[in-house]
Amino acid sequence: MFAHLSALLGLVTAGWACFLGPLVIWLVKKDTMPFVDDQAKEALNFNITVMIAGAICWILVFVLIGFLLLWALAIVWIVFTIIAAIKANEGVAYRYPFALRLIK
């Protein structure tokens, strides 16, 4: 649960540090807790995907559609992060609907 919620640190840092919380939790607990390893990797992959999408949205700001896409991305990011934290708290392995599986 904390791996998912720690991504909300990105709200404080304007989005660029949203992957740091899941990364730290994954590096610390990956060898001792298999469920935390799985969910921290999932949170890390999703937040890296969101950062890539955010960078694309910033580029599209110059075409004026990026502002709308950034707001939509922020809402989707917050909603999916909260859903994932709730599911992880229940002990259910959550898979984000769109996430690049960069870390396996």
Buried (B, 14 or more C-beta within 10 A) or exposed (E): BBBBBBBBBBBEEEBEBBBBBBBBBBEEBBEEEEEBBBBBBBBBBBBBBBBEBBEEBBEBEEEEEBEEBBEEBBEBBBEBBEBBBBBBEEEEEBEBEEBEEEEE
